[in-house]
Amino acid sequence: MKYVGLQSQISSNNFKSVLLLIAFPLLLLGLVWLFFFFTNFYFVEEGSATSIDTVNNGFIHTIPFVSIGVSIWFLIAWFSHSAMIRKATGSKPLERKNNKRIYNLVENLAMSRGMKTPKIYIIEDDSLNAFASGLSEKTFAVTFSRGLIDKLDDDELEGVIAHELTHIINRDVRLLIISIIFVGIFSFITEIAFRTVLYGGGRSSGKKEGGGAVFIILALGVVGMILSSFFRFALSRKREYLADAGAAEMTKKPLALASALRKISNDPWIEAVKREDVAQMFIDHPSKKHKNRGLANAFNGLFATHPPIKKRIDILEQF
């Protein structure tokens, strides 16, 4: 496989990413409508009439409340994401005094692209990994593990930095944060709806109705979680390929990034990272349990946060 025309690749990936982002709210609205559809027909009393109009009316009257809830969730996540990421990774600001090498590399690459130098953070871990974060120029940051800085040569480290700067330039972090927020919304709605029905929500006339509502909510919740996770992972994989291509163009050294990825793949495990939504942001997944093995490779690939390292290296070596 070979990249032919970086701008064409960028346009194609951006178009597909937009489609994936549109799929999130459509999925949310579709599941809300299906909830009213199934509960309306399940709970209708014998001999009573029901219709799609009844379902649509319930759906329409609920949309404002769903919109308000989603907006509040977005605002909280949007303004707290940087602090949440630092806490989840244990990262701290990297001091310039004893780390001039990394600052020079980041500043030179940022200057070559006419962008403001992002903040630089460090995770004190001997493993090799890195990620970009931030939603605006004030919050843009790149974070490196201690092992990455110590174990890569300048060309390899420059390739990794260029990869992360490309994520910032392409606004990939913003796209991924939006996708992560939507997955969190599906999880939150499922849990709250379950508790509401189980402990007093819905109709009060019997266990059958409460049990039926719980079954419907859980079934739709599972569907929502699976599909939204699939959308999120597909979006993440596409942006990784694009960041690799952007880094190759920025440094003119695709083999250096390929070499860096090969080293990273041997030891990407960051002990502090436990949250899947944060792990998704790294250049390679920082958890051992997500290494695909055996017959499960094809299935795991659909729900992988990152493309296979070997495939990324093969593409870079043919760039």
N, C-alpha and C positions, 0 to 999 in steps of 0.2 A: 504493500500500500504506500502511496506517495502523495504528498500535498502538491497540488498544481494550482497556483494562483492564490496567494494568501487572502487577498481581498474577497475573492469568490468564496473562500472557506469561511471568512468572517461573516459575510452576508448570509450564507446558508445556515450557519450555526445560530446567528442572531434571530433569523426568521423562525427556526425551529424552537428556539428558546421562548420567543413570544407566544407561539402556539401552546407550549407547555404551561406557561404562566396563565394564559387564558383558561386552560383546562382546570385549574384549581378552583376559581369561583364557580365555574359551570358545574363542577362535581359537587361542590357544597350546595348549590341551589337544587341540583337534581336529587340529592339525597334528602333534602328537606321536603321536597315535593313527594318523593316516594314514601316518606314517613307518614304524611297525611293520607296518601293513597291506601297504604296497607292498613293503617289503624282505622281509617274510615270504614273500609269494607270488612275488617275483622270484627269491629265492635258494633256494627249495625244490628239493631234488634230485628228479630224475625218478623217478617211482614212489613217492615218499614222500607221506604224507598230511599235510595241513595244515588248519587250521580257524580260525574266528574266536576260539575259546578260546585258541589259541596267541598270537594277536595281542593279545587282552585281557590275558593274563597278562604279556606283555612290557610292555605299557602301564602296568599297575598297579604292577609292580615298579620302573618308572622314575619314576613320579610323585613319590615322596619326594625323589629327587635333583633333579628339576626344581624342586620347591618350595623346596628349600634354596638352589639357585642363584638363583632369582628373589628370594628373601628377602634374600640377601647383596647382590644388585644394587640392590635397593630401598633398603637401609640406606645403602649408599655414596652413591647418588644423592641420597637424602633429606637427608643431613647435609652434603653438599658443594655443593648446588645454588647457594647464594648466592655462594660464592667463585668457582664456575665461571662464573656469569653476569657477575660483575664483571670477571673476567679476559677473557671473550669480548667484552665491550662496551667495555672500557677505562674504565668509569665510576669516579668518585671521589666522596667525600662533598662535598656542596655547603655551602660556608661561609655561615653566617647573616649575618655582618657586612656583606658586600657584596651580599647577596641577600635582603633583608628582604621585598621584594615577593612573591617566590615562597613564602617561609615563611609570610607572613600569609595568602595565599590557601589554602595547604594546611591550615594550622591552623584557619582559620575553617570550611572545609568539613568537616574531620574532627570538629570540635566540634559542628557542626550535626547530625551523625549519631551523636554520643556515642561515638566511637571514638578510640583513642589515635593521636596523630599518627605516621604511618609515617616511617621514615628517608628522607632526600632525597638523591639522587645526581645527578651531572651527567656528561654525555658531551660533551667539548669538540669539537663538530662543528657546523658552520654549518647543516646540514640540520635539518629539523623532524621530531621523533619523540619518543615516550615509551612507557614500559611500567611495569607493576606487577610486583612479585616478592615472594617470601616465603611460608612455610608456616605461620607462627605469629605472634602479636603481637610477639614479640621480633625477628623477621626481616622483617616487612612493610616494604616500601620502594617508593617511586616514583622513577623515573629519567627525567630530561628531557635533551634535547640543548640545547646552548647556543643554537642557531638557533631552537628553539621558544620559549625564554624571551624572546629578543630581538625576535622577529618577530610575536608574537601580542599583541593588546591584552588587557586584564585579563579581559573577559568571555569571550573565546575561550580564554584560558589556564585560566580557571576551569572551562570546559566540559571541557577535556582532563583536568584534575586530577580532576574529578568522575567522568569515565569510568574513570580508573585506580583511584580509591577504590572505585567500584562493583565492579570486579574483585576487590578485596580483601574487601569486604563479602560478596560472593557466593561467596567461596572458589574463584574461577575459576582462580587460580594453582595451587592444589592439584590441581584436576582436570587442568589442562594438564600439570603436572609428571608426574602419574601416567601420562597418555597418552604423553608423551615417553619415560618410562622403559620402557614396554612396547615401543614401537617400537625403542628401543635394544636391548632384550632379544632381539627377533626377529633383528636384525642380528648381534648377538654370537653367538647360538646357531648361526646359519647359517654364520658364518665359522669358529667352533671345530669344528663338526661336519664341515665341508668339509676342514679341515686334518687332523682326526683320521682321517677315512677315507682321505684322500689319502696321508698319511705313516705309515700303519701301523694304522689302526683297521679295524673290520669284520672279515670273514673273510680269511684270508691266502692263499686258494687260487687267486687269479688276478686278472688285470686286469679281466676282464669284471665280476666281482662288485664290485670297487672302483669301476670306472667307473659301474656301475649305481647304486650307493649315492650317488655324487657327483651323478649326474643327478637322483635322487629328492630329495636334500637341496636342491639348487639350485632345482628346480621348486617344492618346498614353501616354500623360503625366499622365492622371488619372490612366491608367492601371499601369504605372511604379511606381507611388506613392503608390498605393494600394499594389502591389505585394512586392515592396522593404520594405514597412513598415511591411507587414506580415512577411517577412524573418527576419527583424530586431527584431521584438517582439518575434518571435519564438526562435531566438538565445539568447535573453536576458533571457527568461524564463528558458531555459535549464541551463544557467550558474548560475542562482539563486539556483536551486535545487542542483547543484553540490557544490556550495559554502556552502550551509547548511550542506551537507554531510561532506565536508572537515572540517568545524568548529566542527562538532560532533566528528570527529576522532581526531582533534587536542587537544580539551579540555577534551574529554571523558565525557562531560556533555551535552548531547543532550537536556535534559529537561530544562536546564538553558537557552539555546537559544530559545526553544519553549516558555518559559515564557517571554523572552525579546521580541519576535515577537508579542506575545499577547498584551503586553503593548504598543509596537510601533504602532500596528494596530489601537489602540484607539485614537492616536493623532500623525500622521506622517506629518501634514501639515506645510511645511516650507514656510513662507510668501514670501521670496525673490525669490523662484524658479518659474520662468514663462516659461522657455524653456523646451519643451518636451524631446529634446535630452539629456539635463542635468538631468531632472527628472528620466530618465530611469536608471541612475547610482546608485540611492539610494537603500537601503535595502528594503524599501517599497515606493510605489509611493507617493510623497509628496504633492499631490493635491487632494482636496475633490472630484472634479468632476469625478475622475477616479475610484471611488468606485462603483463596479457593483451592480445594484439592479434590482429586478423584472424580467420580461420576457426577458430582454436584456442580461442577464448574459452569456448565451451560445455564442451569437454573440460577445459580448464584450471580451470574453475570448480569441478569435482568435487574437484580436488586443490589448491585454493587455501587458504592459511592464513587469509585474511581475505575477508569479503564485498566485493563491488565498492564502492568509495568512493561512486560516483554513487548507487547504490541506498541506501546508508546516509544520504546527504545528502537524497535524495528523501523518505525516511521521516521524518527529523527536521523537514523543512520542512512536513510535513503533520501533525506531532504535535499 
